[in-house]
Structure formats: structure tokens, C-alpha cells
């Protein structure tokens, strides 16, 4: 397993951000909380007990409780890196969840699971913790997130130093996340993505927001060499040249992948076996069926 993220630094970044909590910088968590709650609200059942994984502010848990679909929702959080709200909290690392097998009906997680070194293993832990027919809902930053910043920082470093190092973490795409759900054994997986464009006066308030979100670079392979003021001034110039609107404000993209999957249960709908259809597609479409002569058929390589 490749170690991409320094887990101690991930926790320290989150702890520092919440110690100096800036509500306006929590807009992504607020968006994720609203979307997860909306998806939970349309599920036609109630969940006895649930868990909010690494929600930081607790907003996702509160929004989920407000739907009336879950009776109790405990929290699992990074050590000392959360805002208390009166609910029970268990502290744990991102990669080792203190959940017994088949111990909960619902798991919700906003904007944290992209920072795990063993995401497949974490997904398996979540699936095993769910009781049969339990539900997993998550929001995960995906590919496209901060693509403008990544481009600008790489270009600036190549120009100023003649080299480049990772300044923005890698993000998974929708297909990768869908594949992880299937590998972990979730039934009826659904994955989709939403892109959000946020505008700033310049690069500098964007960087302040990222630090206030706890999103400072936690990569193990990050450069330890300090970057001077001239570096960021040049990066701000390039950002404005490449990604500004006519009014001079710059754009930053955040792509969020929304995930749902169920712990398998006999009551769930299952796909039909091949050859089990009782009606012909041609009849349903009201067209004439034309049989192909296999000896004359071909396909492009």
C-alpha cells in the first residue's frame, strides 16, 4: 500500500482549522450536509442508529437527524479535531474505525474519506459495520477539485525553480469511487458528482479558505522548502491571467462525488440472470427483429 498522506498532519491541519474556526469557510461542509440529508430524506424507511464519520463541525449529523429518518446518530472524529455539539463522540484515525461488525444501520461521512491511504480498506470496514440493509452515504472531493490551483502552482514552480512538486493532493474520479464501492461489497451502489464554482478576489483569499478548511497540503511527498512571497505573487498573476472572469475575480472548482451503497440483504432488488427475460426487446420497441449472420459479422479493433 502506497502511503500518500501524512495522517498526523491531516489531523493537525483539521485541529488547527477548527481551533480558529471560520464559519464562512465551512461552506463545502454545509453543502455536503445539505445534499446528504436530502438524499437520506427520500429513503422510505427509518434507521434506529447511525454514525457520522469525521464530520468536523457536526453539521452533516445535525442535518441527517433533522430529516426524521434516523433516531440516534453518534460521532466518530479525529482526535481533538471537531466541534462539540452534545452528541457522543469516539475519537479514531481515518483508517481504523471503532465499529463492531453489524453494529449500525446508517453511516454518513462528509469530505474526509479522500485523505485515507487505504480507502478500499475503509470502505470494507464501513460495509462490515452496517447491519444488513444498512445505508452508507458520503460526500468525497473528486477529480476536478482545485484544478485551476494545481495548474497555476505547477506552472509557477516550473518557472521559478525549474522543477515541480505536488502542491495539491490527487482526487479520485467517479468511476474509481464506484469501483471501490463494488469491491467493498456494497449492494445497489449509486455514485454521481456535482461541480461547484466559487469566485474569489484573488489567489490569496482562496488560500486562506483552504487553510481554514484544514486543507493544507498533507502529502508525504510534499516539498519542505519554504516558498517566498515572490512565488505566490507570480502564482496570483498566472491565476488571474488564466482563470478570471471579466470582472477580474478568479474561479475555483470544487467537485464533490456523492456516494450511496447498501449492506446486502435478501429483500433488496437483484439484477435478472442473463437469458431470464420473458419478453423480447423487439416487441417492446415495436420494431422488426433482424438476425445477424455471424459468418459475415465483423467489429472494429
N, C-alpha and C positions, 0 to 999 in steps of 0.2 A: 504493500500500500504506500503510495506516494504521500509524503507529508507536505502539504501546500501551506497550511495555516498554522501560525503560532497561537495555540489555544490560550496560553496565558495572556498574550497580547490582545486577543479577541475579547477576553473577559475584562482586561484593564481598560480597553477602549470603551466598552459598554459602561463600566463602572464610572469612568471619568465623565462620560456624556450625561449620565443620569444624576451624578452629583451636582452638575451645573445645568440642570435640566432647562431646556428652552422649548416651551410648548409649540411654538411656531415651526420648529424643526422636526416635530413628530408627525408631520403631515402624511408621510408614507405609511406609518403605523396606523394612523387614523383611517386612511383609505383602505388598507388591508383589513382592518377590523370591520369596517362597514360592509365590505364585499363578502367576507367570510360569514358575517351574521346574516346577510341577505341570502346566501346560499343555504345556510342552515335553516332559515325560516321557511323555506319551501319544502323541506323534508317532512313528510306526513307521518311523523312519529315523535315520541318524547324519549329523551335519554336520561337515565337515572343519574349517572355520574360521569363527569368529564374531566379532562385535564387541558390546561393551557400551557403549551411548551414555549418557554423563552419569549414571553410577550413584552417584557421590559416595563412598559407603562401599565400593563394590565387592561388596556382598552379593548383588546380583542375578547378577552374573557367577559368583561362587563357587557359588551355588545351581544355576545352569544347568550348570556343569561337573560338579557332583555327580550330576546325572541320568545321566551317561554318554552323553548324546545328542550332545555336541559335543566335539571333540578339543582345540581351542585357542580361546581367547576373549580377544582383545586389548581394550584400553580406549581410548575417546575421552572426554576430560574437559575441563571448563572450566579455563582456566589457573590452576594452583596451587590449585584448589578441589576437592581429592579426597584421600582417604586411600589411601596406597600399600599394595599387597599383594604386590609382587614381579612382577606382570604388566606387560607392555609398555604404556606409556601415551603416547598422542598428544594434545596439547593443541589445542583448537579452540573457536571460538564455537558457540553453539547453532544458528546459522543457516547456517554454512558447514562442511560435513563433509569431512574429508580422506580421502575414499573414492573410489577409481577405479571406473569402470563394471565391473559384474560381477566384483567382487573378493572377495566374501564370500558364505557360504552362510546366515548367520544374523545378525540384528540384534535385540538386546534393549535396551529402554530403559525405566527406571522413573522416573516422576514428574518429568519435566523438559520434555517437549515442549509443555506448555501455556504455556510462557513465551516462545515464539517469536513474532515479529511476522509471519513468513511461514510459517505451519505447512503450507500446501499445498506450498510450495517445498521444505520439509524432507522431507515425505513423498515427494516426487518424487525427491529426492536418495537417500533410503534405498532406494526401489524400484530405481533405476538401479544402485545399488551391489550389489544382490543378483544372484547368478548365477541363471539360470533354475531355477525350482523352489526358490528360496531363501525363507526364512521370516522375517517381521517380527513380533515380539511386543513389546507395550508396555503400560504402565500410565499412564494420564493422568487427573489430577484432573478431575472433571466437575461439571456444574451440580448444585447442592445442597450442594457443599462450603462449609462455613463460612457457611451461610445464616443461622444464628442470629446470628453475629457481625456479618454485613453489616447485618441488620435493626437490631441494637442500636446500632451505631456511627452509622448514618444517622439514627436517631431521636434519639440523644444530641446529635449535631451540630446538627440542626434545632432542638432545644430550647434548646441553649446559645448557639449563634451565629446562628440564624435562617437558616442555609444548609446545604449539604451538599457534600462532595467524595468522590471514590472512595477508600475505605479498604481494600476487599477486591477483589482482581482478578476479572475476569469469567472464567467457566469454560464450556467448550463442553458441549452435551448429546450424548447417544448418537447421535442421527440426524446431527448435524453431523459427528461424527468418522467415522461410516460413510460419509457422502458424500465426505469428504476421501480416504479410502482408495480409493474407486472412481475419483475424479478423478485420483488419482496413478497409476492403472493396476494396482492390486493385484488379483489373482485370488482367488476364494473368501474374500472378507472376512468376518470374524466380529467383532461388537462387542457387548459386554454390560457391565453396570455392577453394582457391589456397593456398598452403603451401610454405613458403619461409624460407630457412635455411641460417642464417647469422653466419659467423665464427668470433671469437674474440681470441685475445691472452690469455685472462683470464676473470674471472668474472668482474674485475674492469672496463675495458673499456665498457663492456655491461651495467653496472650500470650507467656509465657516459652518455651513449647514451640514456638510458631510462629517465634520468633526463632532458637531452637536448630535448627530445621529449615531455616533460610535462607529463610523465607517472609515476611520483612518486605516491606512494600509497595514494588514496583519500578515502579509505573506512572509513565509520563512526566507524566501529568496530575494526579499526586498533589499535595495541598496541602503547601506547605513551611512552613506556620505551625505552630509547636510547640503541642501540646495539653497543657494543665496537668493537675495531679493531680485537680482537681475534675471535669474531663471524664471521666476514667477511673473515678472513684468513682461518678459518676452512671451511666455505662455498665454498671458492675458491678451496680448496683441494678436497672437495667432488665433485664439478662440474668437475674438471679435471679428477677425477677417473671415473666418470660415463658417461660423455658426451664429451670426447675429441677424436679427430682423431689421426691417427698415427704420424702426425707432431706436436702434442701437443696442437693444437688450439681447442677451445671448440665450440660447436654448440648451437645456439639459434633458436627456431622455432617461426615464426610468421604466423598465419593462418588468411587469410582475406576472409570474406564472401562478395561476390558481389551480389547486390540486384537490381532487376528492377521490377516495377509494374506500372500499368496504372490506371488513374481515369476512371471509367466506361463510355462507350459511345456506342450508338446503332450501330455504324459502326464496332465495334470490333467482331472478331470471337467468337462464343459461342459454348460450347460443345453440341453434339447431345443429345436429350432426350433418355432415355432408351427405346429400342424397336422400334426406328425410322430408324434403318439401312435398306437399300434397297438391300443389297447383303449378302449372308451367308459367314461367315468366312471360312467354309469348302471349299466353291467354290473358294475363293481367294487363299487358300493354296493348292488347288487341291488334297485334301485328302478325304477319306470317312468319313462321319459323323456317329458317333456311339452314339445312345441314351442310357443314363444310366437308369437302372431300380431302381427308387428311393427307392423301398421297400428293396433292397439289398445293397444300398449305405451306407457308413459309413465315419467318419472322426476322426482323432486323437484328443484327448483332449489336 
